[in-house]
């Protein structure tokens, strides 16, 4: 039945895995990054603490050679300064909220951490290949934030929205935002002695894109053979009032539920979402 579907229940994203957590992981990440930055600022007053952070918590080839694999996680919550923290927190806030709403808390957190880890991994691969250009220690939430930007762009692939870029409103589609972000990261990689971990950004972008396409939406990239993922055709029906709840669910809603199972709820059109709302209303009236 329709009310048995997870996405039709309230609260909408009450997922297993965090039974005691009812808040927003976007807000939690912002608070956590800020709190750790304050602790880091206090610790940096002691030269020994500064060296400890660089040697054990920042991501570096030297640390990984000594088996310090936890650096793939800890580096994501360290920042070099207030502006570094501010820009990353702004990206997490503006892109994290809609992504968390679309994917749910558990998938959102998995996406964020995976983007940071895989972004750091790609940065270390470049450092291994070209240590002169990429060999420095890496800190920051930029890879995770880049993953959220890419996930947002992928979820809104053909939709138009307006962003403030350096306080200038720019209207663009999700796919344009994705290619622009990836292009800037690649350009940064090709820039010698850049102080920005552009390879980590690129790794986060790739993670965010493929996470949404393959795991959240359950489908391949947009450039696959045209026509393979067309939405199911719905037959012309009599007015809703002439249909019983059971018949309405069987003839109108079941094809939509099959589409959600195959492609994810993000693939629904506005008409299909309206149909689900009408179905819920019918179930309430029973």
N, C-alpha and C positions, 0 to 999 in steps of 0.2 A: 504494500500500500504506500501511497505517497507520503503519509506522515512518518513512515518508517525510514525514510531516506535521511541520511545524516545532515545534508545541507538544508532540509526543510524543518529541522528542529530548532528550538530556541534554548539557550543562547546559540548563535549561529556557529561559533567556532569553539565549542567545548570539546577539545580533542584529548585523547589519552596521552599520557606521557608527562603532563604537568598538573596532577590532580589538585594541588593546593594553590596554583597560580591562576588568578583571574584578571590580572592587569594586562598592560600592553608591553610586549617585548621591545617595541621601538622606544618607549619611554624608559624601560629598564636599561637598555643599552646606552642611552644618553646619560642617564644618572651614573651608570657604572664607569663610563669613559671619563666623565667629569670628576668623579670621586677618586679614581686612580690617578688622574692628572694632578689633583691637589696633593695626594700622597707622594707622587713623583717629584713635585715642586719642593715639597718639604725635604724629601730625601736628598735632592741634588745639592742642598746646602752642605752636605757631608761628602767630601771627595771619594771616600771609600764606598759610599752608597751609590754614587754616580758610576763608579767602575763596576760595581756589582750588577747594576742595571744593564750596562753595555755588554758585560761578559756573559750574563746568564739569562736575561729576559728579552733583550733585543734579538732580532733574527740575524744570524750571521753564519757564514760557512765554517768559521772556526768553532763556533758553538756546536754546530751539527756534527762536525768531525769528532767532537768529544761526547756525542750521544745525547745532546741536550735537545731532544725532539720537542719538548714542551714549548720551545721558542716559537713554533708555528702558531701556537695559541696566544702566548703572552705578549708577543710583539704587537698584536692587534689593539691592545689597550694602552699603549704608550704613545706619547706625542712629544715632539721637539719644542713646542711652544704653544702659546694661547691661540694664535691664528691657525696653526695646524689643527688644533682641537676644534676650533670654531667651524672651519670649513667642512670638516668631516661630520660634525654633529648636525650641521645644516642639511647636508646630503642625506644623512640617516633619517632626520626628521621629515623632510619633505617627500622623500621617495619611500621611506620605510613604512609610513602609515598606510598608503594605498596598497602596497605590496603585502603587508601583514593582513589587511582586510581581505585581499583576494585569495591568499594562500592559506591563511590560518596561522596561529602562533607557532605550532610545531614546525611546519615547513618553512616558515619565515626564519626562525632561528637557525634551522639546519642550512638554509641558503646563505645566511649571513656568515656563519662560521666556516662553511665550506668555501665560500668566496675568499675569505681571508687566508685559509690554509692553502688552497690551490694557487692563489695569487702569490703567496710567499714562496711556494714551491717553484713556480715559474721564475720568480726573481732570483732564486738560488741557482736555478739552472743557468741563467744568464751569467750570474756571478762565477759559476764554475767554468763556463766557457770563456768569459772575458773578465777576469778579476780586476783588471785595471779600471774598467768602467763601471762595474756592478758589484765590486767586492766589499763595499761598506756595509755596516750594520743597518738594519731596516726597522723602523717603528711606524706605527700609525694604523688607523682604521680605514685607510683609503681603499684597500682591496675589498673589504667587506662592503663599504659604501658603494664602490663601483659595481659590485654584484647587484646591489639593490637598484641602482640606476638602470642596469641592463635588464633586470627582471621587470621593472616598471615599463621600460620601452617595449619589451617583448609582449607584455600583457596588453599594451595599448598600441599594437603594431601599426594599424592604419588609422587610428584616431588622432585628431588634431587637438593640441593643448598648448597653453602659453606658459613659458618659463621666463623667469627674470635672470638674465645672464649679464653679470656686472651691472645690475639695476636697469637693464634694457629689456623690455618685454619682447620675446621672440616666440612666434607661433610655428610649430613644427609637428610632424608625425613621430610616433614611437620609433619606427625604423630609422628615421633621420637622426634621432637622438642616439640610437645605438651605434650607427656608423660614424657619427661625429665623435662619440666618446672613444670608440675603438681607434679611429684615425688619429686622435690626439695622443693616445697612448703609444701607438706605433711611431708617431713622429718623435715623441719624447725618447723612445728607445734608441732611435737613430741619432739623437743629439748627444754628442760626446760629453762626458763628465756632468750629466744632468744630476741635480741634487734630489730629484723626485724619483720614487720607485715606480717608474712607468711600466715595467714588466709585471709588477704586482697588480697594478691597475688593470692591465690587459688580461691577466689571469682571472681577476675578479669579474671582469666583463664577460669573458667566455663562460665562466661558471654560471653567472646569472642567466645568461641567454639559454644555455643548454639545460639548466635546471628547470626552467619554465617549460621549454619546448618538450623535453623528453620525459620528465617526471611529473610536473604539475599538470600539463596539458595532455600528456600522453601521445604526442604526435611529433613528426619529424619537422625540420625547418620548412619555411614558407616556399622554398624553391623546388619542392618535390613535384612530381608529375601533376599537372593541373587536373582538377576534377576528382581526385582521390578522397578528399576530405569535405566534399560538399555536404551541407546539412540535409537531413532526411526531408523529403517532400511530405507535407501534410495535406491530406485530402480535404476538399471543400465539404464542410459539415453544416447541418442545420444550426440555427441559433442555439446558444448554450442552454437556454431554458428548456429546450426540447430534448435534451440529452440527460440521461441519468448520470449520477456521479461515477458509477462503475464504467459506463460506456464512454464518458468523457475521458476518464483516465486511460482506458484501453486504446482509444483511437487517436487522441490528441497528445497525451502526456507520455505514453510509453516510448514513442520514437525519440522524444527529447531526452528521456532518461538514458536511452541507449547511446545517444550522442554524448551525453555527459560522461558516461562510463568509458567511451572510446577516446574522447578528446578533452575532457575536463570542462567544468562549469564555465570557465572563462571564454569558451568558444561559442556560447549561446548568443543568438541575436536578440534584439530588443523585443521582437514579436514572441520569440520562444520564452523569454523571461516573463512576459505578460501572460502567456498561457499557463505557466507554472503558478503565477499569482492567482489566476482564475481557478485553477485546480485546488489551491489551498482554500479559497473562499468556499468552493463547493463542499470540501471536506468538513469545514467548520459548520456549514448549514445542515449537515446530515444529522 
